[in-house]
Amino acid sequence: MPALPGSARTLLGVLCVPALLLLGGLTGACAVLVHREWWMFGLSTAALVLTQLALPRGLSTRFVHTVGFVLVVWLGSRQQADGGFLVSADAHGLALYGQALLAILLAVATLPSPSRGSRSAPGSDDSAPGGVDDGTAGASLT
């Protein structure tokens, strides 16, 4: 499959962020609504983990999905206008908070590490006259 040009990749990224935020929010809404039944809670956990693992790691993919999920769980834990809560204050609710924590840990732990490339400005050449030489170029490792 040919690589996408830069503009198409940017457009695809811009369209994917809101879609993944919505998908995470829908997954979170389902988890909030069904967390009272253990077997349904297990299904929502499986859906969350499988979706997280299916998405490529990164801020604009897996992390955005997690933000949508955790945002809906947080909104469900706030007091509603009638005085009730969507997330129960018992073991079921605590398990839902644990599920949100699992999503955060999975998203953060799998973020790609920053590249360890050169920190010089693009287009600059350290080997040019006046450049900084740290003495490692061409050095033997033995």
C-alpha positions, -999 to 999 in steps of 0.1 A, spaced: 0 0 0 15 33 -10 23 59 17 -1 88 20 12 123 11 16 147 40 -16 167 33 -37 136 31 -21 122 63 -28 155 81 -65 155 69 -69 119 80 -54 128 115 -78 158 118 -108 136 110 -97 107 133 -93 128 165 -130 137 168 -141 102 157 -119 86 184 -130 110 210 -166 101 202 -158 64 202 -142 67 236 -172 87 248 -196 61 236 -175 33 251 -175 52 284 -213 59 282 -219 22 277 -196 13 307 -214 38 329 -248 26 320 -241 -11 324 -215 -11 353 -241 -25 378 -241 -59 362 -209 -78 366 -211 -97 333 -219 -65 314 -191 -47 332 -168 -75 320 -179 -69 284 -173 -32 287 -138 -39 301 -131 -63 272 -144 -37 247 -122 -10 262 -90 -31 264 -94 -45 229 -101 -11 214 -71 3 232 -49 -25 219 -63 -22 183 -55 15 181 -20 25 173 -2 41 202 1 78 202 -14 111 215 -38 114 185 -51 79 187 -51 58 218 -48 87 242 -77 106 226 -99 75 229 -89 73 266 -98 110 271 -132 104 257 -138 74 279 -125 90 311 -144 122 305 -178 104 303 -170 83 334 -161 116 352 -194 132 340 -213 102 352 -197 105 387 -209 140 392 -242 147 409 -272 150 386 -299 177 387 -322 154 406 -296 147 432 -286 112 420 -255 98 405 -250 76 374 -220 59 389 -229 40 421 -210 45 453 -203 8 459 -180 -19 446 -195 -16 411 -187 21 409 -152 16 423 -147 -11 396 -157 14 370 -132 39 384 -106 11 382 -115 6 346 -109 42 339 -76 41 357 -67 10 336 -74 30 304 -53 59 316 -24 36 325 -26 17 292 -26 49 272 2 66 291 24 35 293 22 29 256 29 64 244 58 64 220 91 77 235 104 109 222 129 106 194 165 108 203 176 125 172 199 155 170 188 186 188 204 209 163 182 232 142 170 217 109 194 224 81 223 232 103 255 211 99 276 205 130 306 195 108 307 229 91 335 253 101 326 268 135 304 238 143 307 220 177 328 189 176 324 165 205 352 143 192 331 112 187 329 112 149 349 83 136 360 72 170 365 35 175 344 17 201 373 -6 211 
